[in-house]
Amino acid sequence: RKKKVVGKFVEFYGPGVSHLTLADRATVANMASEYGATMGFFPLDDVTLEYLTQTGRSEEHVERCRSYAKENGFFLVPETDAKAPHYEDTISLDLSTVVP
């Protein structure tokens, strides 16, 4: 809330994202009201797509999700990639400092 995220969409990105389990990502995203944002979300990646496969989605459906996410900039890419999004404002958080 100190960063004035009230009413905003908050995207989590960076190298730490790939180290979070899908359950941890879902927990953080669902806590948007706790930190005041309208919503919090993580980009799709191979972990997300594996979850779709494990929960019975067809290969065609998973590939459609992959293609759509990549085409529209919703697929996790390294920050050094030319297609990496550029943000208006950011907050850095060292995940190793977070304690339950």
Contacts in CASP RR format, 6 or more apart in sequence:
PFRMAT RR
TARGET T0000
AUTHOR 0000-0000-0000
METHOD contacts of the structure
MODEL  1
RKKKVVGKFVEFYGPGVSHLTLADRATVANMASEYGATMGFFPLDDVTLE
YLTQTGRSEEHVERCRSYAKENGFFLVPETDAKAPHYEDTISLDLSTVVP
1 35 0 8 1.000
1 36 0 8 1.000
3 89 0 8 1.000
3 91 0 8 1.000
5 35 0 8 1.000
5 36 0 8 1.000
5 37 0 8 1.000
6 36 0 8 1.000
6 37 0 8 1.000
7 36 0 8 1.000
7 37 0 8 1.000
7 38 0 8 1.000
8 37 0 8 1.000
8 38 0 8 1.000
9 37 0 8 1.000
9 38 0 8 1.000
9 39 0 8 1.000
9 40 0 8 1.000
9 41 0 8 1.000
10 32 0 8 1.000
10 35 0 8 1.000
10 37 0 8 1.000
10 39 0 8 1.000
10 40 0 8 1.000
10 41 0 8 1.000
11 40 0 8 1.000
11 41 0 8 1.000
11 42 0 8 1.000
11 43 0 8 1.000
11 85 0 8 1.000
11 87 0 8 1.000
12 25 0 8 1.000
12 28 0 8 1.000
12 29 0 8 1.000
12 40 0 8 1.000
12 41 0 8 1.000
12 42 0 8 1.000
13 42 0 8 1.000
13 43 0 8 1.000
13 76 0 8 1.000
13 79 0 8 1.000
13 85 0 8 1.000
13 87 0 8 1.000
14 76 0 8 1.000
14 79 0 8 1.000
15 78 0 8 1.000
15 79 0 8 1.000
16 95 0 8 1.000
17 25 0 8 1.000
17 42 0 8 1.000
17 43 0 8 1.000
17 45 0 8 1.000
17 76 0 8 1.000
18 45 0 8 1.000
18 47 0 8 1.000
18 76 0 8 1.000
19 95 0 8 1.000
20 28 0 8 1.000
20 42 0 8 1.000
20 95 0 8 1.000
21 47 0 8 1.000
22 47 0 8 1.000
22 48 0 8 1.000
22 51 0 8 1.000
25 42 0 8 1.000
28 40 0 8 1.000
28 42 0 8 1.000
29 39 0 8 1.000
29 40 0 8 1.000
29 41 0 8 1.000
29 42 0 8 1.000
32 38 0 8 1.000
32 39 0 8 1.000
32 40 0 8 1.000
42 48 0 8 1.000
42 76 0 8 1.000
43 69 0 8 1.000
43 73 0 8 1.000
43 74 0 8 1.000
43 75 0 8 1.000
43 76 0 8 1.000
43 77 0 8 1.000
44 65 0 8 1.000
44 66 0 8 1.000
44 69 0 8 1.000
44 74 0 8 1.000
44 75 0 8 1.000
44 76 0 8 1.000
45 75 0 8 1.000
45 76 0 8 1.000
49 62 0 8 1.000
49 65 0 8 1.000
49 66 0 8 1.000
52 61 0 8 1.000
52 62 0 8 1.000
52 65 0 8 1.000
53 59 0 8 1.000
53 62 0 8 1.000
57 65 0 8 1.000
66 75 0 8 1.000
68 74 0 8 1.000
69 75 0 8 1.000
73 83 0 8 1.000
73 85 0 8 1.000
77 83 0 8 1.000
77 84 0 8 1.000
78 84 0 8 1.000
END
